[in-house]
Amino acid sequence: MPKGTDITEQNGTFQKGLSINPKKFKDQYRTAEGKKRAKVSFNGLETLWFNTGSLCNITCTGCYMESSPRNDFLSYLNLSEVNYFIEEALKNKFPLKKVAFTGGEPFMNPQILEIIEAVLNKQLPILILSNGMKPFLNRRHNLLKLKKKYEEKFSIRISIDHYNQLKHQKIRGDKSWDPMMKGLRWLAKHGFTLSVAARNCWDETELQTREGYHKLFKKENISVDSFNPSQLVLFPEMNKTLDVPEITSDCFDILQKRPEDLMCASSRMIIKRKGAAKPVVVPCTLLPFSRTFEMGSTLSSASKSVYLNHPHCAKFCVLGGGSCTTN
């Protein structure tokens, strides 16, 4: 599948998306039609995300991060860099409820175990996103020790792109199913707080999707409620070349949505670009590459409104109803 195509499946085949109108998403404050662009006010930092690095052990079709074994555009964060932002959040008494880690594959970061324990030592709940494969499996005995020590504050979300093995592997590659299932079964067996991330790119209804995962979890004795949106999180596709409407200041009322429910109202993410001297803050997990959305090198500098000037803002958050919720 060529880079930059939408992967919505129709009748068993993947369809390319339309090219986005080049006049859109150019001006921070105005749409291509000259209307006032929507913005989201910052209501306080509740979830602090860290992108631990863009390297991944696999290459998935349609990955918005384009993570792969070779994509090191985002460098590994180290323990001191993570500690810096945790200390800033605590010092400034931000209303921090959770710290979350994403990638790439977080368990490829050589300091991930030290980072996890340092955050847990601060009595902060954590969420780790993982594909559940070899990098995770190689750390599972260390994770079990951490879980026993910090059980109430420790949760892991595993990515399963479809409840059917062949469809999952269509996105994640051959032989990706068995190691993922091994990791998922191990987590369930040892009583980890567990959730699953799935993709809503298939030619089926949400109910059909949730019923399919329900059957899988029941068969495998996995303690995840597929009908609970916070336990089975369904993500809409968010390819930035797929043409979508721009979001104006009137859209929230028209769509009967609240801007304060969007991720950028209460979350920020830390990234470190390859070759950069230090990490920077971005509004959310979906915009790690756009320099337009850099918000400075401190959390204090990032305590400001976000203008929805990116296709992902429309496709995923506003129109798609997606959320990287950590609840």
Rosetta silent file (secondary structure, phi, psi, omega in degrees, C-alpha in Angstrom):
SEQUENCE: MPKGTDITEQNGTFQKGLSINPKKFKDQYRTAEGKKRAKVSFNGLETLWFNTGSLCNITCTGCYMESSPRNDFLSYLNLSEVNYFIEEALKNKFPLKKVAFTGGEPFMNPQILEIIEAVLNKQLPILILSNGMKPFLNRRHNLLKLKKKYEEKFSIRISIDHYNQLKHQKIRGDKSWDPMMKGLRWLAKHGFTLSVAARNCWDETELQTREGYHKLFKKENISVDSFNPSQLVLFPEMNKTLDVPEITSDCFDILQKRPEDLMCASSRMIIKRKGAAKPVVVPCTLLPFSRTFEMGSTLSSASKSVYLNHPHCAKFCVLGGGSCTTN
SCORE:     score description
SCORE:     0.000 S_00000001
   1 L     0.000  123.390  180.000    0.000    0.000    0.000 S_00000001
   2 L   -61.283  148.071  177.132    1.547    3.347   -1.009 S_00000001
   3 L   -60.851  137.338  174.357    2.317    5.840    1.741 S_00000001
   4 L    86.820   25.545  176.250   -0.436    8.367    2.298 S_00000001
   5 L  -117.087  148.864  176.052   -3.508    6.391    1.263 S_00000001
   6 L   -75.080  148.283 -174.964   -6.659    5.713    3.230 S_00000001
   7 L  -117.439   24.623  176.142   -7.193    2.028    4.003 S_00000001
   8 L   -56.230  130.559 -177.694  -10.953    1.805    4.410 S_00000001
   9 E   -95.444  132.754  173.837  -11.973   -1.678    3.304 S_00000001
  10 E  -128.840  123.121  177.542  -14.959   -2.233    1.028 S_00000001
  11 L    54.396   37.819  173.393  -15.963   -5.748   -0.015 S_00000001
  12 L    84.244    1.886  178.461  -12.665   -7.197    1.140 S_00000001
  13 E  -125.356  148.191 -179.974  -10.371   -4.821   -0.746 S_00000001
  14 E   -84.219  137.407 -177.254   -8.603   -1.690    0.442 S_00000001
  15 L  -111.293  135.986  175.988   -9.592    1.570   -1.230 S_00000001
  16 L   -72.951  146.389  178.003   -7.347    4.587   -1.725 S_00000001
  17 L   -84.036  168.561  176.745   -8.545    7.880   -0.318 S_00000001
  18 L   -77.030  154.293  174.451   -9.045   11.112   -2.242 S_00000001
  19 L   -73.278  138.908 -177.296   -6.294   13.725   -2.359 S_00000001
  20 L   -73.724  145.827  177.099   -6.946   16.534    0.098 S_00000001
  21 L   -60.186  119.126 -175.192   -7.790   19.981   -1.244 S_00000001
  22 L   -65.714  -13.503  179.542   -4.427   21.827   -1.186 S_00000001
  23 L   -82.621  -13.811 -177.035   -6.149   25.085   -0.181 S_00000001
  24 L   -83.687  156.662  172.931   -7.321   23.619    3.119 S_00000001
  25 L    56.917   39.220  179.289   -5.523   23.677    6.469 S_00000001
  26 L  -103.069  -41.083 -176.060   -3.116   26.444    5.444 S_00000001
  27 L  -101.489  131.231 -176.909   -4.088   29.335    7.712 S_00000001
  28 L   -61.505  -34.187 -170.604   -4.079   28.819   11.469 S_00000001
  29 L  -105.544  -17.998 -176.230   -7.042   31.107   12.072 S_00000001
  30 E  -130.928  146.011  175.883   -9.155   30.896    8.893 S_00000001
  31 L   -79.554  175.162  178.982  -10.443   28.088    6.690 S_00000001
  32 L   -61.090  -25.808  178.537   -9.982   28.012    2.917 S_00000001
  33 L   -89.627    5.003  177.204  -13.423   29.653    2.663 S_00000001
  34 L    83.641    8.941  179.394  -12.349   32.452    4.989 S_00000001
  35 L   -84.647  156.384 -178.794  -14.400   31.286    7.961 S_00000001
  36 E   -67.443  124.838 -177.652  -13.149   31.451   11.524 S_00000001
  37 E   -75.067  143.931  177.874  -11.336   28.214   12.367 S_00000001
  38 L   -67.752  147.977  173.824  -12.413   26.280   15.470 S_00000001
  39 E  -134.740  159.736  179.271  -10.114   26.238   18.460 S_00000001
  40 E  -120.883  121.341  178.552  -10.036   24.253   21.677 S_00000001
  41 L   -74.166  150.519  179.412   -9.242   25.989   24.947 S_00000001
  42 L   -88.003  123.427 -176.199   -6.907   24.290   27.395 S_00000001
  43 L  -103.502    9.022 -179.516   -8.725   23.212   30.548 S_00000001
  44 L   114.559  145.097 -174.030   -5.741   21.858   32.460 S_00000001
  45 L   -80.624  109.274  176.971   -3.373   18.936   32.041 S_00000001
  46 L  -104.002  -34.104  178.585   -5.084   15.688   32.994 S_00000001
  47 E  -126.200  123.833  177.412   -3.212   13.235   30.753 S_00000001
  48 E  -108.435  114.769  179.662    0.481   13.587   29.926 S_00000001
  49 E   -95.572  146.302  170.917    1.578   11.468   26.968 S_00000001
  50 E  -125.005  124.673  169.875    5.132   10.512   26.101 S_00000001
  51 E   -87.819  110.033 -171.597    6.071    9.256   22.650 S_00000001
  52 L   -76.037   -4.717 -179.036    8.946    6.993   23.618 S_00000001
  53 L   140.738  149.617 -173.890   10.296    6.892   20.031 S_00000001
  54 L   -86.892   -7.017  178.369    8.991    6.165   16.530 S_00000001
  55 E   -67.914  141.494  178.252   10.820    2.858   16.037 S_00000001
  56 L  -139.656  156.625 -179.990    8.610   -0.227   15.928 S_00000001
  57 L   -79.890  -11.956  178.753    9.268   -3.929   15.443 S_00000001
  58 L  -134.919  166.116  175.513    6.713   -4.120   12.600 S_00000001
  59 L  -118.060  115.093 -176.167    5.466   -1.982    9.717 S_00000001
  60 L   -99.658  143.284  173.740    1.679   -1.628    9.588 S_00000001
  61 L   -65.201  128.859  174.775   -0.406   -0.598    6.590 S_00000001
  62 L    77.227   15.035  178.294   -1.892    2.855    7.166 S_00000001
  63 L   -67.075  119.436 -177.571    0.004    3.667   10.364 S_00000001
  64 L   -65.494  -22.543  176.748   -0.441    7.428   10.847 S_00000001
  65 L   -84.307  -14.033 -173.801    2.945    7.459   12.634 S_00000001
  66 L    52.452   35.425  179.034    4.570    5.505    9.780 S_00000001
  67 L   -67.314  147.150 -179.396    6.386    3.599   12.514 S_00000001
  68 E  -167.008  173.896  175.949    8.707    0.830   11.386 S_00000001
  69 L   -65.508   -9.128 -178.057   12.011   -0.842   12.285 S_00000001
  70 L  -115.609  -13.723 -175.916   13.740    1.980   10.360 S_00000001
  71 L   -83.883   95.329  178.265   11.723    5.104   11.218 S_00000001
  72 L  -108.453   30.993  179.993   13.722    6.835   13.948 S_00000001
  73 L   -58.148  -35.042  172.102   12.427   10.331   13.148 S_00000001
  74 E  -103.827  123.739 -176.919   11.424   10.562   16.802 S_00000001
  75 L   -76.952  161.603  173.166   14.270    9.606   19.122 S_00000001
  76 L   -63.997  130.968  169.298   13.965    7.509   22.247 S_00000001
  77 L   -75.845  146.507  176.945   13.107    9.592   25.288 S_00000001
  78 L  -108.507  174.464 -174.263   15.340    8.908   28.266 S_00000001
  79 H   -60.405  -43.123 -177.753   14.617    8.769   31.976 S_00000001
  80 H   -66.190  -34.981  179.071   15.880   12.261   32.786 S_00000001
  81 H   -68.600  -41.400  177.076   13.761   13.801   30.018 S_00000001
  82 H   -65.070  -44.442  179.650   10.621   12.073   31.252 S_00000001
  83 H   -58.696  -36.595 -178.979   11.404   13.042   34.841 S_00000001
  84 H   -57.302  -46.755 -176.766   11.789   16.687   33.820 S_00000001
  85 H   -76.129  -33.488  175.401    8.193   16.914   32.598 S_00000001
  86 H   -63.607  -45.042  179.638    6.769   14.862   35.449 S_00000001
  87 H   -64.065  -38.545  177.881    8.470   17.143   37.956 S_00000001
  88 H   -63.400  -42.950 -179.695    7.217   20.227   36.126 S_00000001
  89 H   -62.349  -42.559 -179.243    3.656   18.911   36.192 S_00000001
  90 H   -71.407  -41.166 -179.830    3.835   18.151   39.903 S_00000001
  91 H   -61.745  -40.303 -178.412    5.593   21.391   40.792 S_00000001
  92 L   -88.137    4.431  175.681    2.967   23.449   38.983 S_00000001
  93 L    55.115   41.430  171.974    0.164   21.374   40.487 S_00000001
  94 L   -64.482  149.053 -177.122   -1.395   20.502   37.155 S_00000001
  95 L   -76.567   53.723 -171.816   -4.520   18.317   37.644 S_00000001
  96 L   -70.195  123.921 -179.874   -2.614   15.285   36.337 S_00000001
  97 L  -107.534  -26.584 -176.382   -4.639   12.067   36.450 S_00000001
  98 E  -157.444  149.573  172.612   -2.612    9.744   34.241 S_00000001
  99 E  -115.637  132.192 -174.667    0.684    9.367   32.381 S_00000001
 100 E  -128.008  148.155 -177.649    0.556    7.433   29.099 S_00000001
 101 E  -123.819  131.473  177.409    3.217    5.995   26.801 S_00000001
 102 E  -136.732 -178.274 -179.161    2.961    5.420   23.068 S_00000001
 103 L  -150.251 -142.261   16.099    5.313    4.994   20.109 S_00000001
 104 L    40.806 -162.426  175.491    6.393    3.330   17.855 S_00000001
 105 L  -108.641  110.003 -175.612    6.536    0.418   20.214 S_00000001
 106 H   -54.347  -32.713 -175.809    7.280    1.677   23.749 S_00000001
 107 H   -77.281    1.255  170.229    8.916   -1.573   24.815 S_00000001
 108 H   -85.582  -17.297  178.113   11.700   -1.029   22.278 S_00000001
 109 L   -66.994  123.006 -174.525   12.903    1.970   24.288 S_00000001
 110 L   -63.984  -18.806 -179.949   15.944    0.681   26.231 S_00000001
 111 L  -107.113   15.007 -171.632   15.002    2.676   29.354 S_00000001
 112 H   -61.359  -37.657 -178.941   11.264    1.954   29.341 S_00000001
 113 H   -66.786  -42.335  177.363   11.264   -0.125   32.522 S_00000001
 114 H   -64.428  -38.717  179.447   13.164    2.532   34.472 S_00000001
 115 H   -64.100  -47.228 -179.811   10.849    5.195   33.068 S_00000001
 116 H   -58.976  -47.759 -177.188    7.719    3.259   34.040 S_00000001
 117 H   -66.298  -36.503  179.163    8.928    2.649   37.579 S_00000001
 118 H   -62.035  -41.049  179.334    9.996    6.275   38.044 S_00000001
 119 H   -69.841  -42.634  178.975    6.489    7.462   37.138 S_00000001
 120 H   -63.355  -32.838  177.338    4.810    4.848   39.308 S_00000001
 121 H   -63.698  -22.362  176.646    7.029    5.886   42.197 S_00000001
 122 L   -84.868    6.274 -179.435    5.375    9.298   41.951 S_00000001
 123 L    64.339   31.408  177.880    2.031    7.555   42.626 S_00000001
 124 L  -104.170  128.450  176.085    0.803    8.428   39.136 S_00000001
 125 L   -64.058  146.417  179.781   -1.333    5.911   37.221 S_00000001
 126 E  -127.894  155.028  172.146    0.091    4.895   33.850 S_00000001
 127 E  -129.970  132.122  178.773   -1.194    3.506   30.557 S_00000001
 128 E  -119.488  126.687  175.638    1.121    1.809   28.059 S_00000001
 129 E   -94.097  132.038 -175.716    0.137    1.248   24.421 S_00000001
 130 E  -150.080  158.060  172.209    1.769   -1.806   22.849 S_00000001
 131 L   -88.968   -2.799  173.917    1.380   -4.310   20.028 S_00000001
 132 L    73.230   12.827 -173.554    1.977   -7.088   22.576 S_00000001
 133 L   -97.096 -151.302 -168.583    4.649   -8.748   20.464 S_00000001
 134 H   -54.353  -47.312  179.424    8.318   -9.653   20.983 S_00000001
 135 H   -58.072  -38.046  175.757    9.588   -6.395   22.568 S_00000001
 136 H   -68.344  -48.802 -177.050    6.750   -6.623   25.091 S_00000001
 137 H   -59.854  -33.419  178.582    7.154  -10.352   25.645 S_00000001
 138 L   -67.112  -18.361 -177.578   10.870   -9.879   26.346 S_00000001
 139 L  -107.226    3.833 -167.080    9.958   -7.557   29.253 S_00000001
 140 H   -64.860  -32.512 -179.862    7.046   -9.460   30.695 S_00000001
 141 H   -69.703  -36.647  175.229    8.810  -10.828   33.775 S_00000001
 142 H   -67.368  -39.122  179.396    9.966   -7.319   34.739 S_00000001
 143 H   -64.860  -35.470  178.416    6.467   -6.016   34.093 S_00000001
 144 H   -63.423  -39.286  176.668    5.010   -8.646   36.383 S_00000001
 145 H   -63.262  -42.591  178.969    7.231   -7.399   39.207 S_00000001
 146 H   -66.358  -39.476 -179.412    6.084   -3.820   38.590 S_00000001
 147 H   -63.331  -41.555 -179.652    2.462   -4.884   38.413 S_00000001
 148 H   -65.257  -31.261 -178.169    2.659   -6.651   41.770 S_00000001
 149 H   -83.188  -34.192 -173.546    4.190   -3.543   43.346 S_00000001
 150 H  -127.458   37.381 -167.336    1.934   -0.925   41.697 S_00000001
 151 H   -51.531  -42.967 -174.138   -1.105   -2.965   40.646 S_00000001
 152 H   -70.013  -15.084 -173.930   -3.758   -0.286   41.089 S_00000001
 153 H  -115.635   17.417 -168.786   -1.902    2.212   38.901 S_00000001
 154 E  -125.993  118.036  177.148   -0.766    0.000   36.027 S_00000001
 155 E  -139.734  151.858 -177.325   -2.672   -0.623   32.765 S_00000001
 156 E  -132.253  137.356  176.678   -1.764   -1.789   29.262 S_00000001
 157 E  -116.252  122.543 -177.909   -3.638   -1.367   25.962 S_00000001
 158 E  -101.580  138.019  178.767   -2.928   -3.887   23.202 S_00000001
 159 E   -87.442  122.134  173.161   -3.556   -3.158   19.515 S_00000001
 160 L  -130.302  108.398 -170.364   -5.657   -5.733   17.655 S_00000001
 161 L   -73.158  -21.525  172.224   -6.651   -4.380   14.256 S_00000001
 162 L  -160.585  152.886 -179.614   -9.393   -6.971   13.730 S_00000001
 163 L   -74.486  -11.763  176.314  -10.792   -9.929   15.634 S_00000001
 164 L   -94.832  130.122 -175.710  -10.123  -12.084   12.576 S_00000001
 165 H   -57.347  -45.379 -176.244   -6.542  -13.293   12.271 S_00000001
 166 H   -65.441  -39.510  179.234   -6.281  -12.828    8.499 S_00000001
 167 H   -70.499  -40.011  175.131   -7.638   -9.277    8.607 S_00000001
 168 H   -57.246  -44.699 -177.611   -5.383   -8.353   11.514 S_00000001
 169 H   -73.942  -20.991  175.712   -2.414   -9.682    9.560 S_00000001
 170 H   -62.235  -31.627  178.832   -3.517   -7.815    6.429 S_00000001
 171 H   -92.595  -42.180 -170.713   -2.567   -4.655    8.329 S_00000001
 172 H   -97.201  -10.356  177.501    0.184   -5.893   10.654 S_00000001
 173 L   103.323  156.988  178.436    1.870   -8.461    8.462 S_00000001
 174 L   -58.070  144.959  176.407    2.176  -12.237    8.301 S_00000001
 175 L    66.585   18.611  178.237    2.884  -14.013   11.577 S_00000001
 176 L   -88.801  -17.643 -174.373    1.817  -10.971   13.641 S_00000001
 177 H   -73.446  -51.198 -173.303   -1.242  -12.645   15.182 S_00000001
 178 H   -60.808  -47.120  177.984    0.271  -15.452   17.262 S_00000001
 179 H   -65.075  -34.260  176.909    2.820  -13.354   19.215 S_00000001
 180 H   -63.832  -45.537  179.676    0.189  -10.678   19.864 S_00000001
 181 H   -65.137  -34.086  176.011   -2.231  -13.289   21.185 S_00000001
 182 H   -61.679  -44.013  177.907    0.525  -14.758   23.338 S_00000001
 183 H   -65.503  -41.252 -179.339    1.057  -11.351   24.914 S_00000001
 184 H   -64.880  -44.911  178.976   -2.679  -10.773   25.353 S_00000001
 185 H   -62.432  -39.712 -179.648   -3.227  -14.157   26.998 S_00000001
 186 H   -63.391  -43.480  178.426   -0.283  -13.576   29.328 S_00000001
 187 H   -61.435  -43.981  179.837   -1.660  -10.208   30.451 S_00000001
 188 H   -65.540  -42.611 -179.056   -5.097  -11.703   31.085 S_00000001
 189 H   -59.464  -36.730 -175.352   -3.673  -14.691   32.940 S_00000001
 190 L   -96.781    9.830  169.508   -1.736  -12.440   35.311 S_00000001
 191 L    73.158   27.762  175.858   -4.612  -10.078   35.978 S_00000001
 192 L   -68.448  148.111  168.679   -3.317   -6.883   34.405 S_00000001
 193 E   -69.746  118.694 -164.035   -5.741   -4.017   33.908 S_00000001
 194 E  -130.015  140.952  170.233   -6.207   -4.479   30.191 S_00000001
 195 E  -139.827  170.422 -176.697   -7.830   -2.739   27.236 S_00000001
 196 E  -132.422  138.599  174.237   -7.689   -3.186   23.469 S_00000001
 197 E  -105.270  129.873 -179.464   -7.343   -0.703   20.599 S_00000001
 198 E  -127.484  165.258 -177.916   -9.035   -1.607   17.309 S_00000001
 199 E  -111.827  135.388 -177.410   -9.413    0.058   13.923 S_00000001
 200 L   -96.672   53.086 -176.699  -12.707    1.081   12.403 S_00000001
 201 L  -111.006   12.872 -173.748  -11.596    0.641    8.795 S_00000001
 202 L  -104.048  159.321 -178.491  -13.648   -2.439    7.960 S_00000001
 203 L   -83.754   68.123  178.895  -16.878   -2.845    6.035 S_00000001
 204 L  -156.037  159.612 -179.907  -18.982   -3.618    9.106 S_00000001
 205 L   -76.975  164.343  176.889  -21.055   -1.803   11.712 S_00000001
 206 H   -60.546  -39.684  179.608  -19.743   -0.901   15.147 S_00000001
 207 H   -62.414  -43.124  177.839  -22.064   -3.492   16.667 S_00000001
 208 H   -61.198  -40.342  179.188  -20.726   -6.197   14.366 S_00000001
 209 H   -62.726  -49.498 -177.382  -17.189   -5.201   15.310 S_00000001
 210 H   -65.514  -36.514  176.887  -17.865   -5.278   19.041 S_00000001
 211 H   -65.890  -38.283  178.528  -19.694   -8.605   18.772 S_00000001
 212 H   -63.040  -44.517  177.501  -16.742  -10.066   16.863 S_00000001
 213 H   -67.181  -35.451  177.996  -14.289   -9.011   19.567 S_00000001
 214 H   -57.651  -44.881  179.436  -16.690  -10.274   22.235 S_00000001
 215 H   -64.416  -40.805  178.461  -16.535  -13.763   20.725 S_00000001
 216 H   -62.496  -48.710 -177.140  -12.738  -13.612   20.518 S_00000001
 217 H   -64.838  -37.861  178.740  -12.340  -12.463   24.130 S_00000001
 218 H   -65.777  -42.829  179.478  -14.805  -15.069   25.387 S_00000001
 219 H   -62.408  -39.552 -174.753  -13.024  -17.841   23.491 S_00000001
 220 H   -94.823    1.754 -179.281   -9.612  -16.780   24.811 S_00000001
 221 L    58.796   46.441  179.733  -10.811  -15.935   28.348 S_00000001
 222 L   -98.100  126.028 -174.427   -9.677  -12.320   27.984 S_00000001
 223 L   -83.633   62.846  176.094  -11.100   -9.968   30.622 S_00000001
 224 L  -128.024  128.689  177.031  -12.065   -7.130   28.262 S_00000001
 225 L   -87.191  105.757 -174.648  -15.649   -5.936   27.811 S_00000001
 226 L   -68.224  -15.880 -179.875  -15.913   -5.309   24.071 S_00000001
 227 L   -94.192   -0.114  174.916  -19.116   -3.291   24.548 S_00000001
 228 L   -96.042  113.924 -175.016  -17.392   -0.837   26.895 S_00000001
 229 L   -60.843  -20.585  178.056  -15.876    1.967   24.746 S_00000001
 230 L   -88.333  -12.012  176.826  -13.048    2.512   27.239 S_00000001
 231 L   -99.936  -35.963  169.444  -12.059   -1.169   27.178 S_00000001
 232 E  -117.576  103.174 -175.537  -12.371   -1.704   23.428 S_00000001
 233 E   -94.582  118.870 -179.349  -11.389    1.592   21.834 S_00000001
 234 E   -98.876  119.228 -177.801  -12.358    1.870   18.154 S_00000001
 235 E  -101.106  127.726  172.268  -10.232    4.330   16.195 S_00000001
 236 L   -70.272  157.262  176.215  -11.416    5.890   12.919 S_00000001
 237 L   -68.853  146.781 -172.830   -8.924    6.075   10.089 S_00000001
 238 L  -138.646   36.701  177.569   -6.994    9.346   10.056 S_00000001
 239 L   -63.250  128.304 -172.020   -4.909    9.466    6.908 S_00000001
 240 L   -74.931   -7.733  176.472   -4.031   13.105    6.356 S_00000001
 241 L   -91.183   -7.975  179.519   -4.436   12.907    2.559 S_00000001
 242 L   -76.763  124.901 -175.423   -8.115   11.936    2.799 S_00000001
 243 L   -66.063  127.577  179.657  -10.217   14.979    1.957 S_00000001
 244 L  -139.044  157.058  176.629  -12.266   16.175    4.930 S_00000001
 245 L   -68.221  150.484  170.674  -14.141   19.395    5.793 S_00000001
 246 L   -79.497  151.360 -176.172  -12.363   22.042    7.811 S_00000001
 247 L   -97.656  117.215  179.637  -13.807   22.673   11.264 S_00000001
 248 E   -93.527  172.740 -179.794  -15.163   26.190   11.776 S_00000001
 249 L   -66.161  -18.164  179.144  -16.071   27.889   15.039 S_00000001
 250 L   -87.679  -12.575 -170.434  -19.735   27.090   14.331 S_00000001
 251 H   -65.432  -35.617 -177.315  -19.222   23.355   13.860 S_00000001
 252 H   -61.532  -42.145  178.058  -19.372   22.348   17.502 S_00000001
 253 H   -67.490  -41.901 -179.398  -22.883   23.765   17.875 S_00000001
 254 H   -62.523  -41.917 -177.403  -24.008   22.305   14.545 S_00000001
 255 H   -87.531   -4.909 -177.891  -22.637   18.860   15.443 S_00000001
 256 L    57.142   47.269  176.472  -23.719   19.163   19.069 S_00000001
 257 L  -117.648  156.964  179.695  -20.215   18.439   20.285 S_00000001
 258 L  -109.280  124.961  179.352  -18.259   20.026   23.115 S_00000001
 259 H   -59.582  -29.077 -178.996  -14.706   21.241   22.414 S_00000001
 260 H   -69.091  -10.866  177.023  -13.756   20.401   26.001 S_00000001
 261 H   -86.338  -10.816  179.156  -14.278   16.708   25.185 S_00000001
 262 L   -75.174  153.187 -175.090  -11.460   16.703   22.623 S_00000001
 263 H   -58.177  -38.277 -175.014   -8.105   15.311   23.655 S_00000001
 264 H   -73.102   -4.693  175.765   -6.240   18.599   23.246 S_00000001
 265 H   -76.991  -23.256 -174.350   -8.445   20.235   25.901 S_00000001
 266 L  -141.245    8.306 -177.971   -6.821   18.201   28.660 S_00000001
 267 E  -130.142  155.853  169.660   -3.811   16.363   27.203 S_00000001
 268 E  -144.168  155.220  178.505   -0.335   17.101   25.912 S_00000001
 269 E  -126.769  142.856  178.446    2.366   14.845   24.443 S_00000001
 270 E  -100.814  129.601  176.226    6.147   14.981   24.726 S_00000001
 271 E  -132.457  158.902  173.262    8.260   14.111   21.678 S_00000001
 272 L  -132.777  114.729 -179.749   11.941   14.382   20.800 S_00000001
 273 E   -73.068  147.612  179.065   12.878   14.825   17.164 S_00000001
 274 L   -56.907  127.275  179.393   15.958   13.053   15.861 S_00000001
 275 L    86.089   -6.353 -179.286   18.986   15.298   16.366 S_00000001
 276 L   -75.188  150.896 -179.738   17.132   17.756   18.613 S_00000001
 277 L   -73.442  -30.823 -177.772   18.801   19.022   21.776 S_00000001
 278 L  -154.998  164.369  179.708   15.690   18.493   23.894 S_00000001
 279 L   -71.064  164.080  174.436   12.077   17.349   23.709 S_00000001
 280 E  -131.613  168.025 -179.354    9.120   19.565   22.836 S_00000001
 281 E  -104.650  136.925  172.897    5.415   19.541   23.655 S_00000001
 282 E  -124.874  162.937 -172.559    2.651   18.917   21.086 S_00000001
 283 L   -65.967  -33.574 -170.727   -1.134   19.035   21.661 S_00000001
 284 L  -158.718 -179.685 -177.290   -1.958   15.353   21.258 S_00000001
 285 L   -74.736  -15.383 -173.224   -0.863   11.907   20.124 S_00000001
 286 L   -87.929  -10.989 -171.009   -1.982   12.458   16.511 S_00000001
 287 L  -125.244   55.062 -177.264    0.361   15.305   15.589 S_00000001
 288 L   -79.559  -16.544 -173.032    3.923   14.227   16.366 S_00000001
 289 L  -104.055  -21.579 -175.685    5.430   15.315   13.047 S_00000001
 290 L   -79.642  113.722  179.805    3.892   18.718   12.306 S_00000001
 291 H   -67.648  -21.196  177.920    6.216   21.482   13.519 S_00000001
 292 H   -59.201  -28.609 -175.694    3.295   23.908   13.232 S_00000001
 293 H   -96.982    6.885  174.949    1.865   22.315   16.353 S_00000001
 294 L   -64.691  138.466 -173.323    4.994   22.523   18.500 S_00000001
 295 L  -121.892   20.270  178.637    4.143   24.330   21.742 S_00000001
 296 L   101.350 -177.754 -173.558    7.563   24.898   23.288 S_00000001
 297 L  -105.555   11.298  175.510    9.823   22.885   25.555 S_00000001
 298 L  -135.229  157.896  176.859    7.814   23.161   28.776 S_00000001
 299 L   -68.660  -32.668  178.629    4.321   22.209   29.837 S_00000001
 300 H   -62.315  -40.378  179.748    3.719   25.767   30.992 S_00000001
 301 H   -68.722  -18.718 -177.472    4.392   27.083   27.496 S_00000001
 302 H   -95.206    6.326 -178.562    1.864   24.560   26.144 S_00000001
 303 L   -86.002   65.423 -177.561   -1.006   25.757   28.322 S_00000001
 304 L  -147.009  170.807 -177.304   -2.820   27.509   25.488 S_00000001
 305 L   -68.703  155.372  178.217   -5.587   27.004   22.951 S_00000001
 306 E  -118.861  123.216  174.693   -5.190   24.724   19.942 S_00000001
 307 E   -84.269  133.704 -173.121   -6.543   25.719   16.525 S_00000001
 308 L   -82.091   68.326 -172.730   -7.892   22.688   14.643 S_00000001
 309 L  -105.591   48.093  178.633   -5.722   23.239   11.594 S_00000001
 310 L  -153.341  143.837  178.719   -5.007   19.646   10.568 S_00000001
 311 H   -55.323  -34.868  179.498   -6.999   16.924    8.740 S_00000001
 312 H   -61.206  -34.857  179.685   -6.629   14.609   11.737 S_00000001
 313 H   -58.629  -40.979 -179.638   -8.505   17.134   13.896 S_00000001
 314 H   -79.665  -52.960 -172.781  -11.507   16.813   11.598 S_00000001
 315 H   -63.642  -44.336 -173.673  -11.241   13.183   10.495 S_00000001
 316 H   -91.319  -57.278 -167.654  -10.453   11.656   13.867 S_00000001
 317 H   -81.920  -48.425 -171.972  -11.578   13.899   16.704 S_00000001
 318 H   -87.587  -54.986 -175.854  -14.536   15.992   15.515 S_00000001
 319 L   -86.796  -34.110 -177.789  -16.198   14.063   12.676 S_00000001
 320 L   -80.686  -17.768  179.491  -14.836   10.601   13.413 S_00000001
 321 L    71.640   16.636 -179.003  -15.738   10.698   17.082 S_00000001
 322 L   -79.250  157.635  177.913  -12.375    9.189   17.977 S_00000001
 323 L  -156.584  133.968  172.944  -10.653    9.687   21.278 S_00000001
 324 L   -88.608   45.838 -177.593   -7.377    8.489   22.754 S_00000001
 325 L   -55.340  144.307  177.840   -9.119    8.343   26.092 S_00000001
 326 L  -109.119    9.269 -179.023   -7.104    6.908   28.969 S_00000001
 327 L   -71.348    0.000    0.000  -10.117    6.204   31.193 S_00000001
